[in-house]
C-alpha cells in the first residue's frame, strides 16, 4: 500500500460520506506485507485519499480475498462492475 495517505475511513464513515456524495472512487491495492491480501483505498473530496481502516485499531484493513474487499465497497454504496488492471 502507498504510504502517502491523506485520510482514512471506517466503513461507517465511508457510508456516511458516500451518502453525502463526497466519495469519488476507489482502488484495490495488494498489501506487500500480507501476500494475497488486498486493501481498499478511497478517493474523497479534494482528491484526499486513504485506506479503509479497522474500527478498533484504526490501522488499514487487509482483506484476504478480492471478494471480501469488493463486498465492503458494495456495502459502502459503490457499484463495482469490473476489476481491470490499469
Protein Blocks (a to p, Z undefined) as FASTA:
>chain_A
ZZkbfbdcdfklmmmmmmnopafbdcddddfklghiacdddddehhiacddddfklopac
ddfbfklmmmmmmmnopacfbdcdZZ
